Amino acid sequence: MGSVYVVNKGVSKPIVFKGLKAQYIAYLAVGLVVLLIAFAVLYICGLGLWVILPLVLGLGTALFFGVFKLSARFGEHGLMKFWAHRSLPGHLVLRSRSLFVGLASKGGKHGR
C-alpha cells in the first residue's frame, strides 16, 4: 500500500475573518489598540467618562465601518495598487534630449 498525502488546498488563499481580507485585519487591530491607548490617556488626564466614552465609541464605529468599506472596495491588494497609482507622475518634463541621444550607441544591441 502506498502512502496517502493530504494536500492543503488553502495555501495561497488570503486570510479572511468576518469579511475582512488580508491586511485589513491588521489595520482594524492597530486602530483598536490606538483607541484603547487614547481612552487610557484621556482618562488619566482627568477627562470625564461622559466625554470619553461617546468619543471612543464614535471613533471605534467609524473605524469599523471605514475598514470594512476599504476591504470591500479594494480587496486584498487593491489599496496598495491604488496608492501606487496615485504616486505616479502625471507627466514627465524633459528639457533636453542628451539623456537619450547616446543610448543606442553605448553598447546596446541596436548600436550604430
For each residue, the residues with C-beta under 8 A, 3 or more apart:
1:
2:
3:
4:
5:
6:
7:
8: 11
9:
10: 13
11: 8
12:
13: 10 16
14: 21 22 76
15: 21 22 25
16: 13 19 20 21 22
17: 20 25
18:
19: 16 68 71 72
20: 16 17 24 25 28 67 68 71
21: 14 15 16 24 25 71 75 76
22: 14 15 16 25 76 77
23: 26 27 76 79
24: 20 21 27 28 67 68 70 71
25: 15 17 20 21 22 28 29
26: 23 29 30
27: 23 24 30 31 67 70
28: 20 24 25 31 32 63 64 67
29: 25 26 32 33
30: 26 27 33 34
31: 27 28 34 35 63 67
32: 28 29 35 36 60 63
33: 29 30 36 37
34: 30 31 37 38
35: 31 32 38 39 56 59 60 63
36: 32 33 39 40
37: 33 34 40 41
38: 34 35 41 42 56 59
39: 35 36 42 43 52 56
40: 36 37 43 44
41: 37 38 44 45
42: 38 39 45 47 51 52 55
43: 39 40 47 49 52
44: 40 41
45: 41 42
46:
47: 42 43 51 52
48: 51 52
49: 43 52 53
50: 53 54
51: 42 47 48 54 55
52: 39 42 43 47 48 49 55 56
53: 49 50 56 57
54: 50 51 57 58
55: 42 51 52 58 59
56: 35 38 39 52 53 59 60
57: 53 54 60 61
58: 54 55 61 62
59: 35 38 55 56 62 63
60: 32 35 56 57 63 64
61: 57 58 64 65
62: 58 59 65 66
63: 28 31 32 35 59 60 66 67
64: 28 60 61 67 68
65: 61 62 68 69
66: 62 63 69 70
67: 20 24 27 28 31 63 64 70 71
68: 19 20 24 64 65 71 72
69: 65 66 72 73
70: 24 27 66 67 73 74 79
71: 19 20 21 24 67 68 74 75
72: 19 68 69
73: 69 70 78
74: 70 71 77 78 79 81 82
75: 21 71 78
76: 14 21 22 23
77: 22 74 80 81
78: 73 74 75 81 82
79: 23 70 74 82 83
80: 77 83 84
81: 74 77 78 84 85
82: 74 78 79 85 86
83: 79 80 86 87
84: 80 81 87 88
85: 81 82 88
86: 82 83
87: 83 84
88: 84 85
89: 92
90:
91:
92: 89
93:
94: 97 99
95:
96: 99
97: 94 100 101
98: 101 102
99: 94 96 103
100: 97 103
101: 97 98
102: 98 105 106
103: 99 100 106 108
104: 108 110 111 112
105: 102 108 111 112
106: 102 103 111
107: 111
108: 103 104 105 111
109:
110: 104
111: 104 105 106 107 108
112: 104 105
